[in-house]
């Protein structure tokens, strides 16, 4: 995540001058988030078409995608991995073909090893 600059008492930055204006803090945060989304999307696009291992967190229901995490995705911090393909339960580790990439999330289909 990205946080705007905060003057915290007891730190060297607390005494620094000139003060960072709120509009400047917000603009800098937005610039960083935009750049990070571009970087993340480029990295995720490289995964499209590859087979990746993921842990299942929610099984796929009839009308819903399942949800899981790749080894590189930390819970509650990184994006999510959504998949289709039945028979997988929470806690299962399975292989998936990545079919779609967004800046923070990936989508895949379960595959069976041959």
N, C-alpha and C positions, 0 to 999 in steps of 0.2 A: 504494500500500500504506500501511498504518498500522503504526507501530512504537510500542511502549511507551517511556515516558520512560527515558532512560539517563543516569546521572551520568558524564559523560566528563571525565577529568582535564584541567585547563587551560582549562575553560570557566567562565563565571560561574555556570551552573547547578550546577556541582560543589560550590560552597560554600554554596548556598542551604539555608536551614532553614525550616520543618521538612522532613524528607525525605518523599518521596512513597512511601507504603506499596505493596508489591507488589499487594495486592488492589485498591487504588485505581487503579494503572496498568492492571491487567487490565480493570477495570470501564469505565474511560474508553475504552480501545481497543475494547471490545465495543460501547459506545454509538455510537462514531464509525462502526464497520463497519455497524451496523444502520441508522443514518441514511443512510449512503452507499448501501447496497443499495436503500433506499426511493427515494432521489433517482435513482439509475441506472435502476431499473425504470420510473419515471415518464417519464424521457427516452426509454427504449427503446420503451415502449408507444406513444409518438407516432410512431414509425417504422413500426409495423405498418400494412400496406396500401400503403406507399410503395415506389417503385422506387429502389434504391440500387446504386451501383457498388462492386464488390469485386474484389480480386485473389485468384485461386485459389492455395491452398497445397497442397491435397491433392485429387485428383480423386475424384468420387463413384463408388464401386464398386457392384456389384449390391445388396449388403445393407448398405452403409455410406453415411453422408452424407459429402459433401465438406466441406472446411474452407477458410476464407479469412479475409480481413480487409477491413472497410470502411475508407475513408480515415481515419476517426476512431479506429481501433483500432491501438495500437502493439503490435508483436510482444513477447511474453513479459511484457507489463504489463497490457494490457486483456483483456477477455473475448474470446470467439471467435465467429465467424460460421459456422454450419453450413448446408449447402444440399443440395438434391436437384436433379437434372437432369444429364444426361450430356453427353459431348462436350467437356468443359472440362478443360484440363490445367494443371498448376502453372505459374504465370506469366501465365496468361490474365487479362485484365481484362474482366469481364462485368457485365451488369445482372441484378438479382435483385429479386423482390417479397418484402418482409419479411412473414412469416406468423405469427411467434411471437416473444415477448420474455420474457426472464428478466432478473434484476438485472444480470448481467454478459455474457450471451450472447444472440445473435440467431439466428433460423432463417429461411431463405428458400428460394424456388424460382427457378431460372433462367428468364428471360423473353427472348424475342426481340423486337427492335424491329420495329414494323410500318411 
